[in-house]
Amino acid sequence: MIYNYSREKLSVTDLTGISVFYKAANSDLFHTYSCFARGVDMMNAGYHYLDLVPKGRDEKDLQRPQAWVRHRHNYGET
């Protein structure tokens, strides 16, 4: 899979990313901004609060960053 402009071997299909485009009056399309992974934190204020608590996001022993995030219907599964 291609993520953040590089080929990655990933076990998930949904990953965080934000892209911004601008369409000029003559219909030219410009890619003006992208951010991925931890770069999108500024768009989710909840992460800022997690970073303030003593254990932070508590990701040190996880297999990947944000492994604790799941689709809302999967939180009961282990």
PEWOPE-V847890 format. One record per residue. RES is the residue in three letters. NEAR is the number of other ideal C-beta (glycine too) atoms within 8 Angstrom. Layout:
{{RES & NEAR} {RES & NEAR}}
This chain:
{{MET & 7} {ILE & 6} {TYR & 9} {ASN & 7} {TYR & 3} {SER & 6} {ARG & 5} {GLU & 8} {LYS & 4} {LEU & 8} {SER & 2} {VAL & 5} {THR & 5} {ASP & 3} {LEU & 9} {THR & 7} {GLY & 10} {ILE & 11} {SER & 7} {VAL & 8} {PHE & 8} {TYR & 7} {LYS & 7} {ALA & 8} {ALA & 3} {ASN & 4} {SER & 6} {ASP & 6} {LEU & 8} {PHE & 8} {HIS & 8} {THR & 6} {TYR & 7} {SER & 8} {CYS & 7} {PHE & 11} {ALA & 8} {ARG & 5} {GLY & 8} {VAL & 12} {ASP & 8} {MET & 5} {MET & 5} {ASN & 7} {ALA & 5} {GLY & 6} {TYR & 9} {HIS & 8} {TYR & 8} {LEU & 9} {ASP & 8} {LEU & 5} {VAL & 7} {PRO & 3} {LYS & 5} {GLY & 8} {ARG & 10} {ASP & 6} {GLU & 10} {LYS & 4} {ASP & 3} {LEU & 9} {GLN & 3} {ARG & 5} {PRO & 8} {GLN & 9} {ALA & 8} {TRP & 8} {VAL & 4} {ARG & 7} {HIS & 4} {ARG & 5} {HIS & 4} {ASN & 7} {TYR & 6} {GLY & 3} {GLU & 5} {THR & 1}}
